[in-house]
Amino acid sequence: MISPLAYVDPSAKIGENVTIHPFAFIDADTVIGDGCTIMPYASIIRGTTLGNQVKVYQGAIVGADPQDFRWNGEKTFCNIGENTIIREQVIINRSIVEGQATLIGPGCFIFANSHIGHDSILQKNIVVGNNTTVAGCVNIGEGTILSSSVTIHEDCNIGKFVLIKGGTRISSNVPPFLIMAHNPVTYYGVNAIVLRKHAGFSDKEIDDISKAYRHIYQTATSTFNALKRIETDIEPTPVRDEILKFVRDNRMKLAGNQFIED
């Protein structure tokens, strides 16, 4: 059902069984997947694609123009994965790079008054809490939870199955499987409940993760030395190797790590 009081540009591609409520705005060059619901006063801006079964609540703006002085009107995109929920007053910006897209994966839940900046990539099943700000060019791994009022600065990489507690400010990279809290940000342990209940990790895998992060965050040594100790102390497994790869790929720059590199 499309309300006659909604604005839907004639060029917009609307799927089957879509509900568009009064006073919603659907711009040109948009794609609305099957079964989507667009609530009153929500706006879907040009260059945006919504996957199937996406629900956009009142006042949200999906595919907004980037808030970046480097953007000069290039044609850019915003892609939202299926079964994602976007609550009230959320703003998601398009990319600033010609032909590129801000990407929100399937099954995400973005709570009210949150902001997702240009060129950020959120993998599947991510929760973004109320009043949380994700700056541009941030990459967040699957299953991660950002609690309310979290701030993620530009160019940060957040690993998968991370929990960042409310009000925490992140200005560097957060490796997978752990909890971060407080300001300044502090390592707060392994995200064991989520790993065990929702990601199917074994007790041994969780124990290996705990050992790895004790070396990185709790042994008063450099990250370089911590990685050497992990390789010696923990037998090779996909989980161990994922931690090592993340740290090395991000040049050993980690949030909450106070120790100077060798």
Secondary structure, DSSP 8 states (H G I E B T S, - for coil): -B-TTSEE-TT-EE-TT-EE-TT-EE-SS-EE-TT-EE-TT-EE-TTEEE-TT-EE-TT-EEEE----TT--S---EEEE-TT-EE-TT-EEE--SSTT-EEEE-TT-EE-TT-EE-TT-EE-SS-EE-TT-EE-TT-EE-TT-EE-TT-EE-TT-EE-TT-EE-TT-EE-SBB-TTEEEETTTTEEEEE-HHHHHHTS---HHHHHHHHHHHHHHHSSSS-HHHHHHHHHHHS---HHHHHHHHHHHHTTT-BTT--S---
